[in-house]
Each structure stands twice: as structure tokens, then as C-alpha cells.
Amino acid sequence: MPDPKIVLTNALTRIEIDLETRKVFGRDLSDLFNEPAFYNRTVRGLKKATVALQAAWTDKTSLHDAIKVLHANGVQTHYWCMVD
């Protein structure tokens, strides 16, 4: 059985997707002052969004690029800065 946990990472962003628990968590690695992050609020379309995100992922994918892909595939997110 394939691992239900997927980690996409580059110098700018780290996204962790757990298909078993249906949770997504992402961090912006380029802004250490504010530490922006997000998690998913909905789970409908998560598998489709995961495939789309993996296809769109590059070394230059930013946190906001990843959020746009998730939103385009029906997964809504909550975004905040962890230093708040």
C-alpha cells in the first residue's frame, strides 16, 4: 500500500498532505519573520487537488501558488502568520 503522506518541498515552501487523515499543512520557508502557513478547511476534492499540486510543483512554487492550485480544485484553506 502506498504511503498516504506526501511531502512537497523546495527552498520556498513545504507542503505536507496526509491522504489518510485528509489534512494539508503548508509553510512559507522564505518568510521567517512572519512564518506564513495554511491548512485545509475542506476535504472534498483533496485527491484531485493533490494530483494537480504534484503536477504543478516546481523549485519555484511559492506558498500562494500552492494555495491557488488547491482553491482551483475545490479545496478551501485557512491562511495565517504563525507569529501572530
Secondary structure, DSSP 8 states (H G I E B T S, - for coil): ---SEEEEE-SSEEEEEETTTTEEEEEESS-TTT-EEEEES--TTHHHHHHHHHHH--TT--HHHHHHHHHHTT--EEEEETT-
